[in-house]
């Protein structure tokens, strides 16, 4: 039985990147849903907590893949590479963490 994979990331954008540019990054990321097989959904947003444990990361996202195989196929997918080419230069730091749903 296939188990879903959650692909979670945190971004810290370079200080000169505008809110409009940040929004465009996430719009482009959202276009991968429906184009990359097995990518079920994409959710994102800015850090929103008084807890203060974000370590400088300002935005986060979560993607759900239907399986580890689909996640693995997403990594070199041309659409993912296109989106990365747009987003990554705007980032000061990024962390990505994947986990398998029980």
N, C-alpha and C positions, 0 to 999 in steps of 0.2 A: 504494500500500500504506500502510495506517495505521501510524503509529508510536506506541508507548505513551509516555505522559507521566508522569513522576514529579513529584509535588507534595510538596515537603519543607518542613517548618516547625520553628521553634524557639520555645519559650515561656519567658518568665520570669514567674511568677505573683507577684501582690502578696504581701508577707510574711504577711499575716493569713489567706491562703487555706490551708485545712487539706488534709492528704493525702486525706481523704475527698472533699473538694470537687474536688480535682485528678482523682481517680479517676472521679468523676461526669462531669467534662468529657470525658474520653477515652471513657467509656461512651457518652455522647451522640454524640460524633463517630463512633464505630464504627457507630451505627445508620444512618448514611448509606449504608453498603455494602448493596446490595440494594434501596435506595429511590431512589438517584440513578443513572439509566442511564449505563453506561460506567465507573462507579467500581468497579474490580476488587478492590481490597484496601486495607487500612488497618493500619498497624503503628505502635506508639508505645512510649515508655518514658522513664525518667529518664536524665539524663546519667550515664554510668558509665565514667570513664576517669581515669587518673592524669596524663594529658597536660596538663590544665588549660587548654585552649584554647576553652572554652565561653563565655567573655566574659559570664558571669553567667546564661546561659540554662540552665534546669534540666531541661527536658523537650523531646523532639522527636517528630515523626511523619513518616511517609512514606505517601502515597497513590499508587496506580497507576491511571491512566485509560487506557482503550483507545485514545484519540486526543486530539489537541488540541481537536477539536470537542466531545468529551464534557467535557473540562476547562472549556471556555468555557461550556457549558450548565450546569455545576455551580455556577459562581460566583453567578448570580442565582437558583438553584433555591430554592423555598420551604423545603425541608428544611435546606439549607445556611444560609439566613438565620435559621431557628429555632435552629439549633445555635450560630451566631455570636452571637446575642442572649444565649445562656446563657454562653458561654465568654469572649468578649472582655472583659466588665466585670471578670473575674477576673485579667486579664493586665496586667502592668506593661509588658512589651515583647513584641513578636512580630516574627519575620522569616519570610518565605515565599519560596521559590525553586523554580522549575519548570525541568525540563529534559526534552528529548526523547531517548528511547532510540535508539541508532544502529540 
